[in-house]
Amino acid sequence: MLTVPVETQILFAGILFFLGLIGLLVRRNLVFMLMSIEIMFNSAGLVFIIAARHWDQPDGQVMFIFILAVTAVEVAIGLALILQVYHHFKTLDVDKINKLKD
Amino acid sequence: MPLTTIIALIPALPLLSFLILVFFGGQLSRKIAGWIGAGSVGVSALLTIFVGISFINSLPETKSYSVVIWQWLHAGNLTANIAFSLDSLSLVFIFVITFVGFLIHVYSIGFMAKDEGFTRFFAYMNLFVCSMLILVLADNLLLMYLGWEGVGLCSYLLIGFWYKEPANGAAARKAFIITRIGDAAMIIGIFILFLSFGTFNIQDIMLLASTKWAICSSLAVITAALLLGGALGKSAQLPLQTWLPDAMAGPSPVSALIHAATMVTAGVYLIARTNVLFSLAPIVQTIIAIIGALTLLIAGFSALAQHDLKRILAYSTISQIGYMFLALGIGAYSAAIFHFMVHAFFKALLFLAAGVVILVLNEEHDIFKMGGLRKKMPAVFWTFLIGSASLSALPLVTAGFYSKDAILWFAFSSNSGGIVLWLAGIVGAFLTALYSFRMIFITFFGEVKTEPTFSAGKLMTVPLIILAVLSVIGGFIELPTSMGNFHLFSNLVNNSLPEVAIKNVEHLEWVFQLISALIASTGIYLAYRFYFKKPAFIEAFNHSRLNHFFEKGFGFDKVYDVVFVKPIVWLAEIDKKDIFDQLNISISRLAIWGNHFLSIAQNGKLRWYLLSFAIGIAFILTLMLTK
């Protein structure tokens, strides 16, 4: 069985995280921003799996299940909010939704 | 009820009524509120008469009743009680305050009937009566000062009663600030007395002063001068007289009660009360006499040129208080107090009658726009005529004649009096007769210029009639030695005040009486010639510069404006930009600048926030990793 060194695995998770972050900063559409957040979540979950595999401990996998549940909830709420925002502003461009000041 | 409780009740009732009107005034109907306000003062007046009768019937050994209600302040050797002391001097004052006050309150029910501030008016009036009673009943200087400031406050509130007119507010502030100048001097005087004698009790201070201080000692002179300052401010005497004519902005009953009958004579009371101090400072006493003489002349000339009915009466009040000061200055205390009482009767009457005239003519103050009111409102005309006759000291039949004549006689015959003071007084008497009847002839005679809109009700005319009766018979309780020789009033008052020492000229008294009677009658006759017949030169005089100078009250306001007000405003303008203000302003500028700078960050842009998150996390991670 081909074994990938753990450093490479972590690096992969890191790259995934930064892709998510860059997507979050660059994208202006709220739906894509939500998807970028998902990617960041999953990269964090991946680190848990890697750690579990590395030390042969099941705790990390349990944690991932938790994260999965939280992500599901987050997506549900996030999408509901996005729907409401679209309903209210007729746009999903986050730069135009800047009423939350003063 | 013991007598002491009754004395305590006299000021307590108006206070109670004030509290009721303040807290429950909104729920009460006008009728009830008015009768609570007037009734409380009325009951006080009845109690005063009761106390007065028992005081006169059985004079207490100490010549005064004293009541200690509770201890007010106590710190170290400083004690001040809420304590009253009633002697014959206070008795005269509380009689005038409650009795004339009651009549004015009853009149006010009619006068203020349509005013929206009806209960507020009665609340202030009651508070005033209470403060004034505390002032004259207090047995220590601190409590007296409380009353002194209380009446000042009520005067301020009532001058500015119709506060929606900015000019009224300005008049109220002027009155408050100018009297404050005197009050500052007075409180310093009180402090000196406390430092020297360690007590505030007036009787103790007077006893100690007469034993410890020598005549003409510098401390006595300074203290007397400082107390005189307070008296000058309150009583609108030279050089602090300018507030009183402007104080006429208040409703007429206020002018009658506060600015004629009671508060403005507080200075007279103060000097009479602390007469021992003034006898230790003969220089100050001479100054009082001179100030009185000057004030009565200046105010007399000013009254002659006024157009506003109430301003004539205001200047007349200043002038009559000038007479009282003249009497105080020459040591004729009982004459001063007698004139105070008689003046309260006729001047309250004149103000109330003037109030009716102004009310029914729809707020017309200018006497030259009135005329012919004699037939239109006979009750007001006759009472006003009696008041004016008493003011101008019409011989024999009016109270004003007996009181003013006593002052004029003592101005000449007293040890510290002389021909100059008497001349000032007699010229003043002539002016008084002239301007009083100028008022009568212009307002009530001639053709009708403004039609009255309605006629005054009984609530207003009955107090006028009672005061008119008092303005006539009030004089018969004190008849001069040369006619009648009846000294009921001075015998009473001299229980608490020293008698005037006179030179050996008593046989001449009738000559002086004859002269003053002639002068007053001449004044009235000339007023008839000048203002009824209206010769051409009077018309010319009315447009002359001198008349204008008189009308402006000898230009005191202008001088004060240039000498005091303008420089202070100028200094304040400079002071506004000095280094400390700059420092304070720069702190606020810094805060505003920081606010602008930081609020850039809060722009509502979600991605901007996310970026700052990311930068922050990167920053923290870097810190952790490079440790």
Chai-1 contact restraints between the chains, C-beta under 6 A:
chainA,res_idxA,chainB,res_idxB,connection_type,confidence,min_distance_angstrom,max_distance_angstrom,comment,restraint_id
A,L24,B,L610,contact,1.0,0.0,6.0,A-B,restraint_1
A,L25,B,L610,contact,1.0,0.0,6.0,A-B,restraint_2
A,L25,B,L611,contact,1.0,0.0,6.0,A-B,restraint_3
A,V94,B,L606,contact,1.0,0.0,6.0,A-B,restraint_4
A,N98,B,G604,contact,1.0,0.0,6.0,A-B,restraint_5
A,N98,B,K605,contact,1.0,0.0,6.0,A-B,restraint_6
A,L100,B,G604,contact,1.0,0.0,6.0,A-B,restraint_7
A,K101,B,Q602,contact,1.0,0.0,6.0,A-B,restraint_8
A,K101,B,N603,contact,1.0,0.0,6.0,A-B,restraint_9
A,K101,B,G604,contact,1.0,0.0,6.0,A-B,restraint_10
